[in-house]
Amino acid sequence: MTRQTSCEHCPGSHSGERPCLASATTKARAWLLVEHPGPWPERIEHLEEPAAPARAIRAAQAAGVRPQLIRRSGRRRRATPPLRVYVGWSQGPDVWLETRELDDHAGLDSLDLAAVAAGRAPGWGEPVHEPVLLVCTHGRRNACCARTGAPLARSLTARFEDLVWETTHVGGDRYAANLVCLPHGVYYGNLGPAEAEDAAAAYLNGAVVLDRLRGRAGQPEAAQAAEHAVRALTGVLDVTGVTVERLSGASPYEAVVSAGGNRYRVVVERTEESGGCGPECQEKLQTHLVTDLTLLNEAALV
C-alpha cells in the first residue's frame, strides 16, 4: 500500500509553484481548430468577423465540440488563404485527427459537427498522422498566456516546425505556459522551453513525461490524479498504457486503474487553496491529492 499526498513529479512539490496535476479540462473530447491569425477576442464565442468561423465556433459549442482558434508563431502570420482547419477526437484509445485547407472559411459550413462530437471521423478532411502541438498565447484572455506562451511557441516551433500552433484559451491560465498535445488531449502546464521540448519529444514517441503533466482532457480531475499516481508508481509512460476503469464517490473518490497488467485501487481527495500565475489572476483552485494507492488482485475486483 502506498500513501501519496503530493506528486514528486509535479513542480508544486519542489519549486514553490502550484501543483498542476489533475487540472486538464474535463469537457473537451472533440475538437475543432480553425486557423485565424487574429485579433482574437477575449472569448472566442464573441468573434464576429469573419462571419464563417464565428458561425462555426458557435455551432461547435452547441454540438459539444471544443473550438480553438489557431495561428502560426512569429511576427509574420499568414492572413490569406489557404486556411488550415483540424477536427479531432481525444477520448479513449481510438483517437484521430483530420485536416483540410480552405480557400474560404465558408467551407466550414459543410462540416458534420454532430459526427465529430460523437467521436466519428467525418471524412471531411485528410487523416493526420502527426501530432498537433498547441501553445496557449491568448493574451486578451489572460496576460500570463501571452507573456509566457508566445516565447514558448517560438521555441517549440524552432524545433518541431509545423507541428506547433499558437492557440486561444485552453483552460487553466494559472498554469501558463500551457501545452496541449493532440490527438490524445494531453495537457502540460508551468512550462519553460526545456520542459516543453521534453514533453513534445516524448509525445512524438507515444509517451508522456510526468514533470508538468496536468492530465488528459475529458477525464474527471480525480481520474487524472489517480492515473498520474499510478504512472508515478509503475513507471508506465505510454500514452494509452494506463486506464482508469472505474471512478466512484465524491471526495474521497475511489478509482480502479489498470497499468502494466496490474490493477490498483486509488483514493483521491479534493482540497482548495489560493493560487494563480501572478497578482493579476489570483483565484481559488482545487487540488486533488492521492491519499491511498493499493495493488489489487483479481479476487478483490469480483
C-alpha positions, 0 to 999 in steps of 0.5 A: 500500500502506498500513501501519496499526498503530493506528486514528486513529479509535479513542480508544486512539490519542489519549486514553490509553484502550484501543483498542476496535476489533475487540472486538464479540462474535463469537457473537451473530447472533440475538437475543432481548430480553425486557423485565424491569425487574429485579433482574437477576442477575449472569448472566442464565442464573441468573434464576429468577423469573419462571419464563417468561423464565428458561425462555426465556433458557435455551432461547435459549442452547441454540438459539444465540440471544443473550438480553438482558434489557431495561428502560426508563431512569429511576427509574420502570420499568414492572413490569406488563404489557404486556411488550415482547419483540424477536427479531432477526437481525444477520448479513449484509445481510438483517437484521430485527427483530420485536416483540410485547407480552405480557400474560404472559411465558408467551407466550414459550413459543410462540416458534420459537427454532430459526427465529430462530437460523437467521436466519428471521423467525418471524412471531411478532411485528410487523416493526420498522422502527426501530432498537433502541438498547441501553445496557449498565447491568448493574451486578451484572455489572460496576460500570463498566456501571452507573456509566457506562451508566445516565447514558448511557441517560438521555441517549440516551433524552432524545433518541431516546425509545423507541428506547433500552433499558437492557440486561444484559451485552453483552460487553466491560465494559472498554469501558463505556459500551457501545452496541449498535445493532440490527438490524445488531449494531453495537457502540460502546464508551468512550462519553460522551453526545456520542459516543453521540448521534453514533453513534445519529444516524448509525445512524438514517441507515444509517451508522456513525461510526468514533470508538468503533466496536468492530465488528459482532457475529458477525464474527471480531475480525480481520474487524472490524479489517480492515473498520474499516481499510478504512472508515478508508481509503475513507471508506465509512460505510454500514452494509452498504457494506463486506464482508469476503469472505474471512478466512484464517490465524491471526495474521497473518490475511489478509482480502479486503474489498470497499468502494466497488467496490474490493477490498483485501487486509488483514493483521491481527495479534493482540497482548495487553496489560493493560487494563480500565475501572478497578482493579476489572476489570483483565484481559488483552485482545487487540488486533488491529492492521492491519499491511498494507492493499493495493488489489487488482485483479481479476487478483490475486483469480483 
